[in-house]
Amino acid sequence: MLRSKGKSMALLSETAKAATLPDVATTPTAWQRWRYRAKVASREPTTLIGVLTALLFTYLIVVPIISIVLDSVRVQFGHERRLGKDFGELTLYYLDRAFLSPVSVDLFWRPLLNTLSVALGAISLSLVIGTVLAWLISRTDMFGRRWFATALIVPYMLPAWTFALAWTTLFKNRTVGGQPGWFEAMGLTPPDWVAYGRFPIIIILALHYTPFVILLFGSALRRFDSQLEDSARILGAKRYQVALQIILPLMRPALLSSMVLIFAKCLGEFGVPYVLGLPVKFEVLSTSLFRSIASRQTGVAGVVAASIMLIGIITLMIDARLVREARRFVTVGSKGSMNRQSRLGKYRLPATGFAALIFLLSVGLPLLTLFLSTIMKLPAQFTLDNFTLDYWIGRDLHTVALQTGVLLSPDLWAAAKNTLMIVGLASLTSGILGLLVGYVVIRTPVKALSVYLRQVTFLPYLVPGIAFAAAYLSLFAVPRGPMPALYGTVTILVLALIADQMPYASRAGISAMTQLGKDPEEAAQISGAGWFRRMFLIVIPIQKGSLVTGVLLPFISGIKGLSLFVILAVPSTDVLTTYSLRLVDYHYTQAANAVVLIIAAIAYLGTLAAQKLTKTNLAEGLGS
Amino acid sequence: MPSINLSGAQKNYGVNSANAVSNLDLEIRDGEFMCLLGPSGCGKTTTLRMIAGLENLSDGEIRIGERLVDSVRSGVFIPPEKREMGLVFQSYALWPHLTIERNTDFGLRLRKLPKAEREARVEKVMQALDIAKYRDRYPSQLSGGQQQRVALARMLAVNPGVLLLDEPLSNLDARLRLEMRAELKRIHKEFKTTIVFVTHDQWEAMTLATTIAVMNEGTLQQMGTPNDIYDRPANRFVAEFVGSPPINILTFGSSAASQLSLAAEAYLGARHPSLRGIGSVGIRPEAIGYSVKCEDVPAGGFSGEMTVTGVLPTGGSWILELRNDSDTLFLTTNALPRVETGSKVSFFAPPEALHVFDKGGQRLTEADALLRKNTLN
């Protein structure tokens, strides 16, 4: 069947001919492609929801931040005469005042220095304690390792200023009025440097953030493959050589990462320096910001808040870099990975004692002190007639205000109701929004939308809460456009909380949707289910668990949160945290401590409940 | 039952990236059991997902029966939920929060069938697939093979015109695989569905399919019956991909030192002048015979002498490895080989067993006729 043109090269089969056809002539036009893609995207509401949420978060997150940055370079209300310019005009006055003027030392530089020194002190101390504890828990045969693994995380579940209040209960001296501290009452007057300021703040923040190190460093240690150690040993390395040349370099990213995270947290910490720093005028950036806001220096407040944000953003960008670097260190061969325990031998008991001591200092002692202080009339007098339940459930007490025990006070219940309503509403909303964001980020065919949503919802994470609250104040304190002035309303608190919780909520949503994968939903789609049916019959029922966590976790952190509320709440919108702070200000020590104990109990039990519900160790997720 | 028609179907992820599927024309006729066969990453799963509507096109169009369901240029896109198909995922994708019965029932409920009819149909498929006894269990309580059946039952319950299967057997152990293959054949007969089946396993494709479409790097290489694909591979890729142990390929002009290539080239040239200097030739291992004595070699075939370097029993059959200074040749035999390694044997292949490819690797169809005609002479 050889044809006339039968040269070998002409003997092409059908498929080869098809493949050699020029492709260029057959591509569809840009318009056709766009129309088709629009058709695909518009057949379900994923993209629409994405666009709406993106707009919402732009308004709730991006706009307030821009607003406060603008505040710092524009003439603020009340300064028109002094600056000789109209309200809203550009000015460098506030920058000059915060950074260069004679008062800049008090407004910015000394608080900055104090912030840095407190953070560095807290980091060093928690690293020393944390690495040892992490090693004991994850790589040794210390007694009660499992119990300690949970118990030593508890300080992080409690509000940081719980410890500050416990500290003042013990060490308060005559510098401040009100009930004296226990040591003072026993005749031992603690010096100011022990009672207030840098030293106690460092100790308390260190104890509060040590769980970070235990979690991050501990998990890196657990992942560390003993075979890496063994290989070095077999090649003749001594124990210290293994530690220095193999273990330490591989642990470095985890250590650096926990340092950076602790720094970022210290930056935004408000309650502890407020309680312990104020009496001796020891100011950090967050309290300086608070003072500027309280004295209506909105321009300077803008500068300080923007500075805090900038430092926070830089810090967390460093962390992101470190995480990337850490990924390089992910050792291959997880299959054969072994986690062998070191035998402590004769140090087994002392090591256990050390862990127990840290637990006592960071959980037992503060909570016990606080509790005792609420049932004792006079501090540090341990006689039976000094004990009373009046501060909890008493009536007709001879005080100026708060004449009943705190449990009978209508103020407490109002605050509790507010807390439940504000934090509950915000958590519920952010949990649902988080799942929606997760859905859109994973599913939308419009890539830019997915990237934008992911980043915008993460933004509040970079901004310490107090700066974020200041940003909200700057945007919503006055009516703008169709929005009425929101200051003093429940709305502003709910909105700020939602925005503040979005990083956690969206991250939970994204990871839940990633884990779910596309298959179950696609199977439903093939079976004939449209978008809403897939959402309500497949996605939400399967994601029930993570939705509950997505609501519960923000709820817990919202209940113990202080920095947002302290700036945005007014007496009528008091929540438990601001209520207890108000009691501190009025020196109703016992009542304040009682409220803090209630908050701590709710936070702790809530965490446990979430843990039970999801059957995971949430403590491990807190570190991120 | 409709046929499926892809014309010029194309898929890339981003304008500048390579095509996952390029310019694919494929017709799947009513009632066919079509296998998309190819190595991983060849675009077969993408093709399946395009048919289902889970993946949108970059160009081209898809018709189901007379209905245009997907076309970039006409701006048509019918979403998967309206295409009335069934798809069994590689991961099975059973809904973890629903019982087996509710999983099976899902599609029927969406179609708002009366309860009695729903129950009857669920019962029928659950019986057919032998999963009725697990009706109240949850997917996580079933083994892989059982989950597989549920995934099938779930799709069969709605009686789809087209059933798409994405490597559904790859997660099963060898024995279950064999059972499920038989099961699929039975289902194909019983439910009279058009089935499109994606696999990288040539055995699966050979045993199940009525038509096989071999794909590589996003393009269709050959479409035909299993025998077509095996006996008349359209190009070298198909020839080398299908068959185990793989086909022996002798490439001409690539290395001057290959004695066997030179011999094959000379042999073909002697058969017909137009076959001189052509690209390469392939011979399947089972088409090669051997004998210890030279005089037993039949005349007219391609033959030569080589040394036995390995006898590999595969249980019931044997693979012989033959070598000379420059080449290795594999052949298979079903009779116990009575040769020692190191001994010399003569191999031979009849002319019609030679697959001739041009320099571009395409099958030289004209050569088949030439070689066959000459054999008859």
Interface residues (C-beta under 8 A of the other chain):
Chain A: M1 L2 R3 G6 S8 M9 L11 L12 S13 T15 A16 A18 A19 L21 D23 T26 T27 P28 Q32 R33 R35 Y36 R37 K39 V40 R43 E44 P445 G517 D519 P520 E522 A523 A524 Q525 I526 S527 G528 A529 G530 R533 L537 I538 P541 I542 K544
Chain B: G8 S22 N23 D25 A52 L54 N56 L57 S58 D59 S71 V72 R73 G75 V76 F77 P79 P80 E81 K82 R83 E84 M85 G86 L87 F89 S91 A93 L94 W95 P96 H97 F106 G107 L110 R111 A151 R154 M155 V158 T219 L220 Q221 Q222 A234 N235 S274 G277 I278 D358 K359 G360 Q362 R363 L364 T365 E366 A369 L370
